[in-house]
Amino acid sequence: MNNQTEITFLKQVNQHKGILYKASRMYADSLEDREDLQQEIMIQLWKSYQSFKGNSEFSTWMYRVAINTAITYLKKEKQRTTNHSDAPHHFEVQTEEYNPAKDKQLEIFYKAVQELNPLEKAIIFYFMEGLSHREIGNHLGLSEGNARVKLNRTKEKIQQIIKKSGYEF
């Protein structure tokens, strides 16, 4: 791919960098694991960018790649490849620093999300991104009604996990 393609790609990724942060925060607990997962998502985005046809919004495509990569990443449990030669070495996405002391509620929320199964994490991820029940269903191969029910159950599950931890919002 040419330099212009790379510039366009990085510009689009930077516009939607919150997706990287949220996906890594939901699927990885430690800062080091989150950084590794963000890098893995970037690599997968770059590798599959040439197949992005623009039939959907870039952010929609990025959500799918991020979630699929996170799930695969977890299954591999640190057995990642060390050969990243297909991706340019200078990918840099500016991220906001996360300060747990600054927002304790968010920290508690993300700890609760860690206990969810991959489908529940994906549902909450899409919900946090503001997708409708129909859009959540489309992304996950569910009917709109089924997506609504699963989202409500997942929200209840998060509340129960938080209550069990002894913390009330």
HUZI-V654555 format. One line per field, one symbol per residue. psi: psi as a letter, one per 40 degrees, with the letter a starting at -180 (. if undefined). burial: I if it has 24 or more other ideal C-beta (glycine too) atoms within 12 Angstrom, else O. Layout:
psi->???
burial->???
//
This chain:
psi->iidddddddddddddfddddddddddehdidddddddddddddddddeddeheeeiidddddddddddddddddddgefiiehfediiefhhhhiihhgdddgdddddddddddeiidddddddddddeeiidddddddefiidddddddddddddddddddddeehh.
burial->OOOOOOOOIIOIIOOIIIIIIIIIIIIIOOOOOIOIIIIIIIIIIIIOIOOIOOOOOIIIIIIIIIIIIIIOIIOOOOOOOOOOOOIOOOIOIOOOOOOOOOOOOOOIIIIIIIOIOIIIIIIIIIIIIOIOIOIIIOIIOOOOOOIOOIIOOIOOIIOOIIOOOOOOO
//
